[in-house]
Amino acid sequence: MGKIVSVIVIPIVTLISLGVGCSNTIDTSPRGTGQGFHYQLQDATIKTLSALDEPIAVVDIDDASLTKQELQTLKESGKTILSYLSIGEAEQYRTYWKENWKVSTPSFIDAENPDWEGNYKVRYWDQEWQSIIFTQLDAIVATGYHGVYLDIIDGYEYYTSEPNIDAAQEMVAFVAEISKRAKAKNPNFLVIPQNAPELYTSDIYQKAIDGFGKEDTWFDGDKKQKTMETTTTLKYLKQALADGKLIVAIDYPTRQKNICSFYTLCQEAGFYCTVSNRDLSLPSPTVCAP
């Protein structure tokens, strides 16, 4: 994902604490076409979020600028709000970014993402970087968000050949520490990582997270996803669903036939579903209108 942060909203009545030190029972039944959750990292407001039918929404804490009272109001209306947080890339437009930062300065900054200008791979196991993320996390918890939506979890793949580093286990440990820290302040706080569902094979990861967000499960744009990719993804997501985890799926098709096909497949799987654009700037999900 690029320069965007988000929040997820889920009906509070469906949530009972889950994750490390607590358990959550989440309504994972399929939603109606075009419903389920909303993912908007640009121009989200309390007004637009309040008007949504979707019980789940993802927004950027910096973009939406929601107050603690507004988050409480959304909660009372039956919505749960998660804030987007990229932990596998540093974003040049964030307040933590310093003017003198560049590749290798500080040492945890790595190559720029060619698809997202101003986003840089990070050595996410670095203590200085983790401290930055923990500060961001603390602000999300203190503001009253109901959870965090962690992005660039699959950034570990960039470092699979890194000497003396088990990239997957370092990411698992990082997410587990995020969960531990957040739930120490709010036991009901949700930790939802996006992508890299294969990490669910880790017992530590299973205990640390409350669900998954997954992009491009059935479609890569308007191109049908590779069968093996979809099959493998669904194996992990359905196991997590059976374990009582929340599963939200987002694909990015633009053709109506593909949009409708996505919703049918996603709902049959029992997930919360949405279609949007890659910039995640739409004020409401794209619906199936055959």
Backbone as CSV, one residue per row, in Angstrom:
resi,resn,N_x,N_y,N_z,CA_x,CA_y,CA_z,C_x,C_y,C_z
1,MET,0.823,-1.172,0.000,0.000,0.000,0.000,0.858,1.221,0.000
2,GLY,0.251,2.323,-0.355,1.039,3.536,-0.477,0.799,4.532,0.605
3,LYS,0.674,5.805,0.244,0.656,6.873,1.197,-0.675,6.990,1.884
4,ILE,-1.129,6.017,2.549,-2.463,6.064,3.088,-2.527,5.351,4.420
5,VAL,-3.377,5.795,5.300,-3.577,5.119,6.574,-5.051,4.898,6.773
6,SER,-5.477,3.912,7.536,-6.870,3.663,7.643,-7.368,3.189,8.961
7,VAL,-8.674,3.094,9.006,-9.360,2.616,10.175,-10.426,1.625,9.799
8,ILE,-10.664,0.631,10.610,-11.696,-0.348,10.318,-12.820,-0.198,11.325
9,VAL,-14.023,-0.407,10.900,-15.156,-0.284,11.788,-15.968,-1.568,11.828
10,ILE,-16.206,-2.139,13.002,-16.944,-3.393,13.132,-17.995,-3.213,14.214
11,PRO,-19.186,-3.779,14.067,-20.196,-3.570,15.085,-19.690,-4.079,16.418
12,ILE,-19.756,-3.208,17.406,-19.210,-3.563,18.707,-19.909,-4.781,19.278
13,VAL,-21.187,-4.939,18.949,-21.899,-6.087,19.505,-21.319,-7.397,19.015
14,THR,-20.567,-7.352,17.922,-19.994,-8.594,17.422,-18.614,-8.853,17.978
15,LEU,-18.119,-7.926,18.774,-16.744,-8.052,19.245,-16.698,-8.332,20.725
16,ILE,-16.011,-9.368,21.073,-15.665,-9.645,22.452,-14.171,-9.770,22.435
17,SER,-13.486,-9.267,23.430,-12.038,-9.166,23.359,-11.386,-10.419,22.828
18,LEU,-10.347,-10.190,21.956,-9.614,-11.327,21.435,-8.153,-11.013,21.358
19,GLY,-7.373,-12.082,21.082,-5.946,-11.883,20.945,-5.239,-12.278,22.199
20,VAL,-4.030,-11.710,22.383,-3.177,-12.055,23.508,-3.869,-11.707,24.811
21,GLY,-4.019,-12.661,25.662,-4.586,-12.421,26.979,-6.091,-12.294,26.994
22,CYS,-6.768,-12.429,25.851,-8.211,-12.308,25.831,-8.741,-13.051,24.624
23,SER,-10.070,-13.200,24.573,-10.648,-13.897,23.438,-11.778,-13.077,22.877
24,ASN,-11.951,-13.102,21.548,-12.998,-12.357,20.880,-13.870,-13.303,20.080
25,THR,-15.158,-13.107,20.149,-16.070,-13.809,19.269,-16.572,-12.787,18.272
26,ILE,-16.286,-12.987,16.996,-16.630,-12.016,15.973,-17.633,-12.629,15.020
27,ASP,-18.619,-11.834,14.640,-19.585,-12.285,13.651,-18.890,-12.344,12.300
28,THR,-18.603,-13.526,11.819,-17.901,-13.678,10.546,-18.833,-14.130,9.428
29,SER,-20.131,-14.004,9.644,-21.073,-14.424,8.612,-20.996,-13.485,7.409
30,PRO,-21.304,-13.979,6.208,-21.214,-13.154,5.011,-22.157,-11.964,5.074
31,ARG,-21.763,-10.881,4.440,-22.578,-9.677,4.379,-23.249,-9.575,3.012
32,GLY,-24.185,-8.639,2.909,-24.842,-8.398,1.637,-23.873,-7.812,0.630
33,THR,-24.228,-7.905,-0.646,-23.351,-7.412,-1.695,-22.985,-5.958,-1.453
34,GLY,-21.694,-5.678,-1.515,-21.222,-4.311,-1.329,-21.090,-3.910,0.112
35,GLN,-21.424,-4.798,1.054,-21.342,-4.465,2.463,-20.236,-5.269,3.120
36,GLY,-19.961,-4.959,4.349,-18.957,-5.709,5.080,-17.969,-4.802,5.753
37,PHE,-17.110,-4.164,4.962,-16.227,-3.180,5.563,-15.830,-2.124,4.543
38,HIS,-15.296,-1.021,5.046,-14.923,0.107,4.196,-13.466,0.441,4.448
39,TYR,-12.733,0.710,3.372,-11.292,0.940,3.442,-11.003,2.256,2.730
40,GLN,-10.734,3.301,3.500,-10.521,4.629,2.916,-9.382,5.331,3.635
41,LEU,-8.299,5.558,2.923,-7.139,6.192,3.536,-6.976,7.653,3.157
42,GLN,-7.909,8.179,2.380,-7.863,9.582,1.989,-9.245,10.208,2.137
43,ASP,-9.268,11.361,2.789,-10.469,12.203,2.872,-11.631,11.576,3.638
44,ALA,-11.360,10.687,4.559,-12.423,10.159,5.425,-12.740,11.185,6.512
45,THR,-14.008,11.304,6.867,-14.438,12.242,7.903,-15.446,11.558,8.819
46,ILE,-15.706,12.177,9.955,-16.711,11.642,10.864,-18.072,11.587,10.168
47,LYS,-18.346,12.566,9.307,-19.628,12.607,8.608,-19.770,11.431,7.646
48,THR,-18.734,11.185,6.838,-18.829,10.093,5.861,-18.826,8.730,6.546
49,LEU,-18.055,8.601,7.609,-18.016,7.328,8.327,-19.344,7.044,9.010
50,SER,-19.954,8.074,9.566,-21.239,7.904,10.251,-22.333,7.473,9.284
51,ALA,-22.205,7.898,8.028,-23.238,7.599,7.033,-23.104,6.207,6.431
52,LEU,-22.002,5.543,6.671,-21.770,4.229,6.073,-22.693,3.165,6.649
53,ASP,-23.125,2.245,5.801,-23.846,1.066,6.270,-22.877,-0.003,6.756
54,GLU,-21.660,0.019,6.239,-20.674,-1.004,6.572,-20.309,-0.941,8.047
55,PRO,-20.262,-2.064,8.714,-19.921,-2.090,10.129,-18.428,-1.980,10.388
56,ILE,-17.610,-2.148,9.341,-16.161,-2.100,9.495,-15.595,-1.045,8.552
57,ALA,-14.689,-0.198,9.061,-14.048,0.786,8.198,-12.571,0.887,8.518
58,VAL,-11.731,1.169,7.525,-10.294,1.383,7.732,-9.961,2.793,7.276
59,VAL,-9.348,3.632,8.177,-8.982,5.000,7.811,-7.632,5.372,8.400
60,ASP,-7.072,6.469,7.940,-5.761,6.931,8.384,-5.917,7.891,9.555
61,ILE,-5.252,7.616,10.647,-5.350,8.474,11.827,-4.964,9.907,11.497
62,ASP,-3.975,10.095,10.624,-3.541,11.438,10.254,-4.503,12.086,9.279
63,ASP,-5.079,11.308,8.393,-5.998,11.849,7.397,-7.364,12.155,7.997
64,ALA,-7.917,11.217,8.741,-9.279,11.380,9.255,-9.346,12.364,10.412
65,SER,-8.282,12.448,11.203,-8.207,13.380,12.337,-9.407,13.245,13.267
66,LEU,-9.819,12.034,13.535,-10.948,11.805,14.426,-10.552,12.072,15.870
67,THR,-11.461,12.655,16.618,-11.225,12.891,18.032,-11.665,11.676,18.840
68,LYS,-11.268,11.663,20.095,-11.661,10.558,20.962,-13.178,10.498,21.100
69,GLN,-13.826,11.664,21.192,-15.276,11.697,21.316,-15.950,11.194,20.042
70,GLU,-15.403,11.561,18.887,-15.977,11.088,17.627,-15.840,9.577,17.495
71,LEU,-14.715,9.056,17.926,-14.534,7.601,17.901,-15.510,6.909,18.840
72,GLN,-15.769,7.529,19.976,-16.738,6.968,20.909,-18.141,6.997,20.304
73,THR,-18.465,8.087,19.606,-19.764,8.198,18.953,-19.934,7.111,17.893
74,LEU,-18.881,6.877,17.116,-18.932,5.816,16.111,-19.100,4.454,16.766
75,LYS,-18.413,4.258,17.872,-18.531,3.000,18.609,-19.963,2.792,19.085
76,GLU,-20.559,3.838,19.620,-21.924,3.738,20.135,-22.935,3.501,19.019
77,SER,-22.574,3.877,17.791,-23.474,3.652,16.653,-23.315,2.247,16.079
78,GLY,-22.398,1.467,16.660,-22.217,0.092,16.224,-21.051,-0.121,15.292
79,LYS,-20.105,0.815,15.298,-18.946,0.695,14.430,-17.669,0.549,15.258
80,THR,-16.716,-0.179,14.691,-15.401,-0.322,15.300,-14.385,0.303,14.367
81,ILE,-13.482,1.111,14.885,-12.537,1.826,14.033,-11.113,1.345,14.265
82,LEU,-10.453,0.913,13.207,-9.045,0.530,13.283,-8.216,1.539,12.507
83,SER,-7.075,1.873,13.014,-6.205,2.811,12.312,-5.110,2.087,11.544
84,TYR,-4.926,2.502,10.328,-3.853,1.976,9.481,-2.490,2.336,10.070
85,LEU,-1.556,1.408,9.968,-0.183,1.666,10.408,0.758,0.796,9.589
86,SER,1.624,1.433,8.814,2.606,0.699,8.021,3.827,0.420,8.878
87,ILE,4.138,-0.866,9.066,5.286,-1.215,9.905,6.448,-1.778,9.097
88,GLY,6.223,-2.050,7.809,7.267,-2.626,6.969,7.886,-1.641,6.005
89,GLU,7.371,-0.412,5.991,7.950,0.662,5.195,7.872,1.962,5.973
90,ALA,8.858,2.826,5.759,8.829,4.186,6.304,8.227,5.103,5.247
91,GLU,7.375,6.026,5.696,6.658,6.898,4.777,7.144,8.335,4.962
92,GLN,7.632,8.913,3.876,8.299,10.209,3.919,7.383,11.333,4.387
93,TYR,6.090,11.165,4.246,5.120,12.201,4.579,4.638,12.108,6.024
94,ARG,5.177,11.182,6.808,4.786,11.044,8.210,5.570,12.018,9.086
95,THR,5.005,12.315,10.245,5.639,13.280,11.146,6.963,12.776,11.696
96,TYR,7.150,11.463,11.733,8.402,10.933,12.269,9.577,11.102,11.302
97,TRP,9.283,11.368,10.020,10.346,11.458,9.013,11.159,12.735,9.211
98,LYS,12.487,12.598,9.223,13.388,13.740,9.382,13.942,14.171,8.021
99,GLU,14.205,15.472,7.887,14.641,16.024,6.604,15.930,15.397,6.086
100,ASN,16.803,14.996,6.990,18.094,14.453,6.567,18.068,12.943,6.319
101,TRP,16.896,12.327,6.444,16.811,10.890,6.217,16.942,10.577,4.727
102,LYS,17.605,9.482,4.443,17.743,8.967,3.089,18.115,7.492,3.209
103,VAL,18.289,6.818,2.091,18.659,5.408,2.122,19.941,5.226,2.933
104,SER,19.868,4.349,3.925,20.977,4.019,4.846,21.225,5.078,5.912
105,THR,20.448,6.162,5.912,20.576,7.186,6.950,19.193,7.582,7.440
106,PRO,18.750,7.081,8.600,19.439,6.151,9.497,19.573,4.750,8.883
107,SER,20.264,3.901,9.589,20.654,2.611,9.021,19.476,1.702,8.694
108,PHE,18.316,1.934,9.321,17.181,1.048,9.048,16.451,1.408,7.757
109,ILE,16.734,2.570,7.153,16.088,2.957,5.903,16.741,2.233,4.743
110,ASP,15.914,1.541,3.958,16.432,0.773,2.829,15.874,1.350,1.527
111,ALA,15.798,0.555,0.496,15.448,1.018,-0.843,14.038,1.609,-0.905
112,GLU,13.861,2.592,-1.792,12.548,3.184,-2.014,11.671,2.213,-2.792
113,ASN,10.401,2.169,-2.421,9.435,1.340,-3.123,9.178,1.943,-4.508
114,PRO,9.490,1.230,-5.584,9.327,1.800,-6.925,7.872,2.080,-7.292
115,ASP,6.943,1.458,-6.592,5.524,1.655,-6.893,4.887,2.769,-6.072
116,TRP,5.561,3.189,-4.989,5.005,4.216,-4.110,6.118,5.196,-3.744
117,GLU,6.158,6.298,-4.444,7.189,7.307,-4.201,7.127,7.797,-2.752
118,GLY,8.291,7.886,-2.120,8.341,8.368,-0.745,8.161,7.292,0.303
119,ASN,7.983,6.045,-0.138,7.885,4.912,0.788,9.167,4.087,0.686
120,TYR,9.737,3.751,1.831,11.030,3.072,1.852,10.962,1.783,2.663
121,LYS,11.552,0.729,2.124,11.699,-0.501,2.891,12.488,-0.197,4.160
122,VAL,12.155,-0.908,5.222,12.880,-0.702,6.476,13.328,-2.041,7.050
123,ARG,14.439,-1.981,7.753,14.890,-3.133,8.535,14.059,-3.119,9.818
124,TYR,12.923,-3.750,9.738,11.875,-3.618,10.748,12.251,-4.219,12.091
125,TRP,13.301,-5.003,12.144,13.766,-5.561,13.412,14.666,-4.585,14.167
126,ASP,15.021,-3.472,13.516,15.870,-2.462,14.142,15.137,-1.810,15.316
127,GLN,15.799,-1.683,16.455,15.150,-1.161,17.658,14.700,0.288,17.491
128,GLU,15.477,1.081,16.764,15.091,2.478,16.559,13.799,2.566,15.757
129,TRP,13.690,1.760,14.701,12.463,1.745,13.912,11.285,1.244,14.747
130,GLN,11.486,0.203,15.498,10.398,-0.320,16.315,9.940,0.703,17.348
131,SER,10.868,1.466,17.882,10.504,2.514,18.833,9.611,3.561,18.172
132,ILE,9.905,3.893,16.926,9.070,4.839,16.175,7.660,4.282,16.010
133,ILE,7.571,3.019,15.647,6.264,2.389,15.461,5.499,2.321,16.779
134,PHE,6.178,2.022,17.872,5.504,1.947,19.164,4.939,3.311,19.558
135,THR,5.650,4.379,19.214,5.141,5.726,19.480,3.878,5.987,18.673
136,GLN,3.888,5.579,17.391,2.696,5.716,16.555,1.540,4.894,17.124
137,LEU,1.841,3.690,17.549,0.830,2.801,18.119,0.227,3.395,19.385
138,ASP,1.066,3.926,20.248,0.579,4.520,21.494,-0.403,5.649,21.212
139,ALA,-0.124,6.434,20.170,-1.021,7.533,19.808,-2.362,6.999,19.312
140,ILE,-2.328,5.913,18.562,-3.558,5.299,18.059,-4.418,4.801,19.216
141,VAL,-3.791,4.132,20.163,-4.525,3.620,21.328,-5.080,4.776,22.151
142,ALA,-4.250,5.781,22.402,-4.651,6.907,23.248,-5.783,7.715,22.628
143,THR,-5.829,7.776,21.302,-6.872,8.544,20.627,-8.225,7.846,20.702
144,GLY,-8.214,6.567,20.974,-9.470,5.851,21.143,-9.849,4.930,20.010
145,TYR,-8.923,4.686,19.107,-9.218,3.719,18.048,-9.437,2.337,18.644
146,HIS,-10.230,1.555,17.967,-10.595,0.240,18.487,-9.612,-0.840,18.067
147,GLY,-8.671,-0.476,17.229,-7.674,-1.433,16.795,-6.733,-0.817,15.785
148,VAL,-5.811,-1.636,15.314,-4.815,-1.176,14.346,-4.785,-2.138,13.168
149,TYR,-4.613,-1.581,11.989,-4.553,-2.350,10.746,-3.130,-2.238,10.212
150,LEU,-2.359,-3.294,10.384,-0.923,-3.268,10.108,-0.637,-3.608,8.648
151,ASP,0.118,-2.731,7.988,0.416,-2.953,6.578,1.900,-3.255,6.357
152,ILE,2.189,-3.764,5.178,3.532,-4.151,4.726,4.100,-5.246,5.626
153,ILE,3.232,-6.123,6.084,3.694,-7.318,6.788,4.509,-8.191,5.834
154,ASP,4.080,-8.220,4.574,4.814,-9.013,3.593,6.153,-8.394,3.220
155,GLY,6.488,-7.253,3.827,7.805,-6.661,3.623,8.929,-7.577,4.066
156,TYR,8.596,-8.576,4.872,9.636,-9.516,5.314,10.237,-10.270,4.132
157,GLU,9.453,-10.413,3.057,9.933,-11.157,1.893,11.155,-10.496,1.259
158,TYR,11.273,-9.188,1.430,12.403,-8.444,0.868,13.716,-8.856,1.524
159,TYR,13.619,-9.408,2.733,14.821,-9.699,3.518,15.053,-11.194,3.738
160,THR,14.439,-12.022,2.929,14.592,-13.463,3.152,16.023,-13.954,2.933
161,SER,16.828,-13.173,2.212,18.236,-13.548,1.995,19.187,-12.753,2.880
162,GLU,18.635,-11.982,3.812,19.468,-11.173,4.708,20.287,-12.090,5.620
163,PRO,21.614,-11.896,5.689,22.460,-12.747,6.539,22.099,-12.632,8.017
164,ASN,22.086,-13.751,8.684,21.910,-13.807,10.137,20.560,-13.276,10.619
165,ILE,19.585,-13.236,9.728,18.247,-12.767,10.087,17.211,-13.765,9.579
166,ASP,16.319,-14.195,10.457,15.161,-14.971,10.032,14.035,-13.964,9.814
167,ALA,13.885,-13.520,8.575,12.996,-12.405,8.270,11.562,-12.655,8.716
168,ALA,11.050,-13.859,8.477,9.674,-14.174,8.856,9.504,-14.139,10.367
169,GLN,10.423,-14.745,11.089,10.317,-14.778,12.545,10.486,-13.395,13.160
170,GLU,11.307,-12.554,12.542,11.459,-11.183,13.033,10.155,-10.404,12.868
171,MET,9.441,-10.647,11.763,8.156,-9.972,11.572,7.123,-10.498,12.562
172,VAL,7.104,-11.796,12.768,6.198,-12.385,13.755,6.451,-11.783,15.130
173,ALA,7.704,-11.688,15.518,8.054,-11.144,16.829,7.645,-9.681,16.947
174,PHE,7.801,-8.924,15.866,7.439,-7.509,15.865,5.932,-7.346,16.051
175,VAL,5.152,-8.095,15.290,3.693,-8.018,15.411,3.247,-8.463,16.802
176,ALA,3.872,-9.498,17.328,3.523,-9.977,18.667,3.800,-8.909,19.719
177,GLU,4.888,-8.177,19.563,5.215,-7.114,20.516,4.238,-5.946,20.393
178,ILE,3.834,-5.636,19.169,2.816,-4.609,18.955,1.525,-5.003,19.668
179,SER,1.114,-6.243,19.493,-0.101,-6.743,20.130,0.003,-6.675,21.649
180,LYS,1.109,-7.143,22.177,1.320,-7.148,23.625,1.247,-5.736,24.190
181,ARG,1.890,-4.802,23.512,1.932,-3.421,23.987,0.543,-2.775,23.951
182,ALA,-0.178,-2.985,22.849,-1.498,-2.372,22.706,-2.506,-2.965,23.680
183,LYS,-2.499,-4.283,23.814,-3.477,-4.946,24.668,-3.197,-4.732,26.154
184,ALA,-1.962,-4.354,26.489,-1.665,-4.001,27.873,-2.399,-2.722,28.261
185,LYS,-2.648,-1.867,27.281,-3.367,-0.618,27.519,-4.871,-0.783,27.329
186,ASN,-5.255,-1.644,26.392,-6.667,-1.895,26.111,-6.826,-3.355,25.695
187,PRO,-7.251,-4.216,26.604,-7.360,-5.652,26.297,-8.275,-5.968,25.117
188,ASN,-9.192,-5.062,24.791,-10.116,-5.295,23.681,-9.594,-4.765,22.351
189,PHE,-8.399,-4.208,22.353,-7.816,-3.615,21.157,-7.542,-4.695,20.118
190,LEU,-7.947,-4.427,18.872,-7.802,-5.398,17.788,-6.511,-5.171,17.005
191,VAL,-5.838,-6.247,16.689,-4.618,-6.197,15.879,-4.870,-7.009,14.612
192,ILE,-4.965,-6.305,13.478,-5.301,-6.930,12.201,-4.173,-6.662,11.201
193,PRO,-3.343,-7.641,10.911,-2.318,-7.466,9.884,-2.887,-7.683,8.486
194,GLN,-2.334,-6.966,7.520,-2.754,-7.138,6.131,-1.723,-7.950,5.358
195,ASN,-2.225,-8.949,4.620,-1.407,-9.798,3.745,-0.469,-10.718,4.537
196,ALA,0.350,-11.472,3.822,1.258,-12.469,4.410,0.531,-13.459,5.323
197,PRO,-0.584,-14.057,4.868,-1.318,-14.989,5.729,-0.530,-16.247,6.073
198,GLU,0.533,-16.518,5.320,1.348,-17.705,5.604,2.011,-17.647,6.973
199,LEU,2.114,-16.455,7.548,2.697,-16.336,8.886,1.793,-16.955,9.947
200,TYR,0.563,-17.283,9.558,-0.379,-17.871,10.512,0.043,-19.267,10.950
201,THR,1.038,-19.838,10.316,1.557,-21.134,10.755,2.290,-21.022,12.091
202,SER,2.612,-19.805,12.495,3.300,-19.579,13.767,2.302,-19.514,14.921
203,ASP,2.518,-20.303,15.954,1.656,-20.260,17.135,1.689,-18.881,17.782
204,ILE,2.848,-18.262,17.793,2.989,-16.924,18.376,2.113,-15.935,17.619
205,TYR,2.139,-16.024,16.305,1.348,-15.123,15.465,-0.139,-15.356,15.680
206,GLN,-0.548,-16.602,15.752,-1.954,-16.930,15.961,-2.488,-16.297,17.240
207,LYS,-1.681,-16.303,18.285,-2.103,-15.745,19.567,-2.072,-14.221,19.567
208,ALA,-1.234,-13.648,18.719,-1.033,-12.199,18.738,-2.083,-11.430,17.960
209,ILE,-2.659,-12.035,16.923,-3.529,-11.282,16.023,-4.995,-11.643,16.230
210,ASP,-5.845,-10.728,15.781,-7.287,-10.897,15.916,-7.971,-11.135,14.582
211,GLY,-7.198,-11.174,13.525,-7.770,-11.402,12.211,-6.768,-11.091,11.124
212,PHE,-7.275,-11.041,9.898,-6.449,-10.737,8.729,-7.177,-9.773,7.819
213,GLY,-6.415,-8.902,7.174,-6.869,-8.210,5.982,-6.104,-8.811,4.817
214,LYS,-6.769,-9.023,3.697,-6.077,-9.627,2.547,-6.502,-8.955,1.253
215,GLU,-5.502,-8.527,0.499,-5.736,-7.933,-0.813,-5.573,-8.989,-1.905
216,ASP,-6.271,-8.752,-3.025,-6.034,-9.506,-4.266,-6.187,-11.017,-4.101
217,THR,-7.177,-11.428,-3.366,-7.376,-12.869,-3.167,-7.886,-13.549,-4.427
218,TRP,-8.864,-12.939,-5.077,-9.452,-13.555,-6.274,-9.072,-12.825,-7.563
219,PHE,-8.803,-11.521,-7.449,-8.466,-10.732,-8.634,-7.248,-9.859,-8.358
220,ASP,-6.403,-9.728,-9.384,-5.304,-8.769,-9.375,-5.692,-7.687,-10.362
221,GLY,-6.323,-6.616,-9.854,-6.986,-5.686,-10.752,-8.155,-6.414,-11.395
222,ASP,-8.216,-6.386,-12.724,-9.270,-7.123,-13.426,-8.775,-8.454,-13.978
223,LYS,-7.571,-8.814,-13.617,-7.022,-10.102,-14.024,-7.281,-11.123,-12.930
224,LYS,-7.773,-12.283,-13.313,-8.037,-13.317,-12.322,-6.738,-13.743,-11.656
225,GLN,-6.767,-13.820,-10.327,-5.581,-14.221,-9.575,-5.197,-15.655,-9.937
226,LYS,-3.917,-15.954,-9.854,-3.455,-17.311,-10.126,-4.146,-18.290,-9.184
227,THR,-4.597,-19.406,-9.730,-5.351,-20.385,-8.948,-4.579,-20.852,-7.723
228,MET,-3.304,-21.147,-7.886,-2.494,-21.615,-6.764,-2.391,-20.549,-5.676
229,GLU,-2.272,-19.287,-6.096,-2.194,-18.187,-5.135,-3.487,-18.097,-4.331
230,THR,-4.618,-18.153,-5.016,-5.910,-18.083,-4.332,-6.104,-19.273,-3.401
231,THR,-5.786,-20.454,-3.872,-5.958,-21.668,-3.068,-5.119,-21.614,-1.799
232,THR,-3.878,-21.204,-1.941,-2.987,-21.122,-0.781,-3.469,-20.072,0.207
233,THR,-3.856,-18.914,-0.309,-4.362,-17.844,0.551,-5.582,-18.308,1.335
234,LEU,-6.532,-18.919,0.645,-7.768,-19.346,1.300,-7.516,-20.418,2.353
235,LYS,-6.513,-21.232,2.157,-6.186,-22.249,3.160,-5.897,-21.589,4.508
236,TYR,-5.081,-20.538,4.487,-4.726,-19.855,5.731,-5.887,-19.027,6.275
237,LEU,-6.589,-18.321,5.385,-7.679,-17.461,5.843,-8.826,-18.274,6.437
238,LYS,-9.141,-19.400,5.834,-10.237,-20.225,6.349,-9.863,-20.880,7.673
239,GLN,-8.585,-21.201,7.843,-8.146,-21.720,9.137,-8.289,-20.651,10.209
240,ALA,-7.886,-19.423,9.872,-8.020,-18.321,10.822,-9.487,-18.048,11.135
241,LEU,-10.334,-18.113,10.116,-11.769,-17.914,10.318,-12.326,-18.976,11.253
242,ALA,-11.913,-20.219,11.059,-12.364,-21.314,11.920,-11.895,-21.121,13.352
243,ASP,-10.797,-20.407,13.524,-10.267,-20.112,14.856,-10.936,-18.900,15.489
244,GLY,-11.937,-18.332,14.805,-12.660,-17.197,15.355,-12.065,-15.848,15.029
245,LYS,-11.167,-15.802,14.050,-10.548,-14.540,13.664,-11.430,-13.791,12.667
246,LEU,-11.280,-12.486,12.658,-11.975,-11.631,11.708,-11.208,-11.616,10.388
247,ILE,-11.891,-11.828,9.282,-11.247,-11.796,7.974,-11.916,-10.728,7.113
248,VAL,-11.127,-9.757,6.662,-11.617,-8.739,5.737,-10.835,-8.869,4.438
249,ALA,-11.545,-8.856,3.329,-10.915,-9.053,2.021,-11.204,-7.864,1.128
250,ILE,-10.168,-7.396,0.442,-10.330,-6.306,-0.518,-9.636,-6.676,-1.817
251,ASP,-10.383,-6.601,-2.899,-9.828,-6.729,-4.240,-10.120,-5.431,-4.984
252,TYR,-9.466,-5.249,-6.143,-9.545,-3.969,-6.837,-10.016,-4.081,-8.291
253,PRO,-10.979,-4.933,-8.595,-11.479,-4.990,-9.970,-12.275,-3.733,-10.316
254,THR,-12.355,-3.424,-11.606,-13.133,-2.266,-12.057,-14.300,-2.671,-12.954
255,ARG,-14.229,-3.851,-13.542,-15.312,-4.322,-14.395,-16.416,-4.916,-13.534
256,GLN,-17.662,-4.584,-13.888,-18.791,-5.018,-13.067,-18.859,-6.535,-12.925
257,LYS,-18.571,-7.246,-13.986,-18.604,-8.706,-13.917,-17.648,-9.214,-12.845
258,ASN,-16.466,-8.635,-12.788,-15.464,-9.063,-11.815,-15.804,-8.594,-10.405
259,ILE,-16.370,-7.403,-10.305,-16.795,-6.895,-8.996,-17.842,-7.827,-8.390
260,CYS,-18.836,-8.184,-9.194,-19.893,-9.070,-8.700,-19.346,-10.456,-8.372
261,SER,-18.433,-10.938,-9.194,-17.827,-12.244,-8.943,-17.052,-12.230,-7.633
262,PHE,-16.312,-11.154,-7.398,-15.561,-11.045,-6.143,-16.490,-11.127,-4.946
263,TYR,-17.560,-10.338,-4.948,-18.462,-10.337,-3.796,-19.084,-11.714,-3.573
264,THR,-19.448,-12.385,-4.651,-20.026,-13.725,-4.514,-19.037,-14.681,-3.862
265,LEU,-17.812,-14.696,-4.360,-16.789,-15.602,-3.835,-16.409,-15.249,-2.403
266,CYS,-16.291,-13.963,-2.137,-15.890,-13.510,-0.804,-16.953,-13.821,0.234
267,GLN,-18.209,-13.573,-0.111,-19.294,-13.854,0.820,-19.448,-15.349,1.058
268,GLU,-19.256,-16.135,0.016,-19.327,-17.586,0.181,-18.250,-18.083,1.136
269,ALA,-17.127,-17.378,1.166,-16.034,-17.753,2.067,-16.304,-17.323,3.504
270,GLY,-17.297,-16.445,3.702,-17.641,-16.004,5.050,-16.856,-14.807,5.529
271,PHE,-16.273,-14.036,4.589,-15.448,-12.894,4.957,-16.251,-11.598,4.896
272,TYR,-15.705,-10.555,5.513,-16.165,-9.191,5.266,-15.482,-8.735,3.977
273,CYS,-16.225,-8.087,3.083,-15.734,-7.884,1.717,-15.870,-6.429,1.282
274,THR,-14.923,-5.985,0.452,-15.046,-4.660,-0.140,-14.239,-4.577,-1.419
275,VAL,-14.664,-3.677,-2.300,-13.937,-3.329,-3.519,-13.688,-1.833,-3.489
276,SER,-12.473,-1.428,-3.839,-12.142,-0.008,-3.880,-11.125,0.231,-4.985
277,ASN,-10.608,1.473,-5.057,-9.504,1.757,-5.966,-8.187,1.618,-5.210
278,ARG,-7.084,1.548,-5.940,-5.780,1.313,-5.317,-5.359,2.457,-4.406
279,ASP,-5.831,3.665,-4.696,-5.498,4.812,-3.854,-6.317,4.838,-2.568
280,LEU,-7.315,3.994,-2.491,-8.194,3.918,-1.317,-8.756,5.291,-0.960
281,SER,-9.300,5.943,-1.984,-9.824,7.293,-1.812,-11.337,7.375,-1.965
282,LEU,-11.995,6.253,-2.232,-13.443,6.280,-2.451,-14.188,6.459,-1.132
283,PRO,-15.245,7.285,-1.113,-15.989,7.538,0.127,-16.879,6.388,0.566
284,SER,-17.089,5.409,-0.322,-17.868,4.221,0.028,-17.436,3.088,-0.894
285,PRO,-17.689,1.840,-0.502,-17.260,0.714,-1.335,-17.929,0.699,-2.705
286,THR,-17.221,0.175,-3.684,-17.806,-0.078,-4.995,-18.707,-1.304,-4.884
287,VAL,-19.941,-1.184,-5.355,-20.894,-2.276,-5.181,-21.127,-3.018,-6.486
288,CYS,-21.697,-4.192,-6.359,-22.092,-4.977,-7.525,-23.396,-4.416,-8.077
289,ALA,-23.368,-3.977,-9.331,-24.570,-3.437,-9.965,-24.714,-4.085,-11.339
290,PRO,-25.118,-5.354,-11.355,-25.179,-6.094,-12.627,-26.186,-5.494,-13.594
